[in-house]
Amino acid sequence: MARETRLERRLDKAVARATTPRGAAVVVGTVSILVTLAAGSLMTVADRHNYPSIGSGLWWSVQTVTTVGYGDNVPTNIAGRLIASLVMVFGIGFLTVTTAAITSTFVSRSRLEQRQPDAGALSAPQYELLDRRLERIEAALATLSREPGSSSTEQ
């Protein structure tokens, strides 16, 4: 078996953190920010004419990753369009994964709440058990009160 690379180990750690909704949000958010920064910087280098500054490249990248796409600046050369294509696909994947994670959280919480009754509420078998115990206690008290010598006044 081939040895794992450092990148593979880091990816494994990131995936292990993503087992909870909060962990998944952190991983997805971190990756999205990194992709946005990288794409904005690359676009500034690849299409210097349309994106003369890092700020304009980042503005385009944020619009594209979030799938807003105002259309105020669009890449015109091949390298810029290839970068844009990758960022668009990532943006769609980001929205899909985020929506799925949030929905999964709501479904899991709903199922958990349905399985666990209210902590203060008693179930029907518990009410029946309490009722039987009360009947035994009442019967024992009635028996004690009828026995001779049960009065506290006798000595």
N, C-alpha and C positions, 0 to 999 in steps of 0.2 A: 504494500500500500504506500502511495506517495506521501511525503511529508506535507503537512499543511503550511501554506504560506502565512505570513503575518496578516495579510488582508483577509484571508479566510478565517483566521482566529478572531479577528476583530468583528467580522460579519457574524460569526457564531455567537459572540458575546452580545452583539446588538439584537439578534433574533431572540436570544434567551431573555433579554430585558423586555421584549415586546409581548410577553405572555399575559400581561394585564393591560386593560385599556389605557391606563396612565402611561405605562411603559411603551405601549405601541404609539401613543401620541407623541411621546418624547422622541422616539426613533424616527417616526415619520416627519415630525417637525424639524428635527436636526438635518435629516437627509434633504428635505425640501429647501431649507435655508442654504445648505451647501451647494445644491444644484442651482439655486437662484443666483448665488454669488459667482459660481463658476461660469454659468451661462452668460451672465452679464459681462463678466470680464472677457470671456472668449468672443462674445459678439463685438465688443469694442475693438478687439484685435482683428477679427475676421472681416468686419464691415465698418472700417474707420470712417468712411464717407457719411453713412447714415447715423453712426453712433460715435461721435467724436470724443465723448468723455465717458468715464466709468459710470457716472450718474445716469446718462442716457441709456447706457447698456443695461444697468440694473433696473431702470424704469421699465424698459422693454421686457426684461426677464421676469419681473414681478407680474406684469400683465399677462404674460404667456403662461407661467407656472400656475397662476390662479385661474386661468382660462377666461379672464375678463376680455382681453384682446381689444383695446380701444381702436387700434388700427392707425394711431397717429404716427407711428414709425414702423416700417416693415423692412425686413432685410431684402436687399435686391441682388446680392451676388450668391453664387452657389454655396460657398462655405457658410454664409450667414443663414441661408435657407436650410441647410443640413442641421445646423445647430438648432434652429427654430423648430424643425421637425422633431428632434429628440426631446426638446423641452416641452413641446405640446403633448407628446405621448406621455411624458412623465407627469405633466399637469393633470391629465385625465386619470392616470393611475393613482395619483395622490388624492384626488377628490373621491374616487371610488373606494380606496382603502379607508380613508377617513370616515366616510359615510357608513361603510360596513362596520367599522370598529365601534362607532357611536351606537348604531342600531343593535349590534351584538350586546353592548353593555345594557341597553334598555331591556332587551329580551331576557338576558341573564338575571337581572334584578327582578323582573316581573315573575319569572319562574321561581326564583328563590323565595319571594314573598308569598307566592301561592302555596309552596311546600311547607312553610313555617307559619303556623297560626300565630295570632297576636299573643305576645308573651303574657299578658294579663288575662286572656280568655281561657276558659276551661272547655275541654271537649265533652261530648255527651257521656262517654264512659267514665270520665272523671267526676261528673255530676252524679252519676249513678253510684259510684263508689262512696262519695261523700254522703249521699242520702242514706245508704245502708249503714254507714258508721254512725250517723246521727240517730238512726232508729235504734241501734244497739245501745248507744249511750243513754237515750231516753228510757229504754226498757230497763237498763241497769239502775238508773236513778229511781224509776218507779218501784222496782223491786226493793231497793234500799229503803225507800220511804214507807213501805208497807211492813217491813220486818219489825218485830217487837224489839225494843231496845235501840232502835235507830235514831230516836230522838236525842238531841243533845242535852235535853233537860234531865234525862234519867242518868243515874250514876250508880 
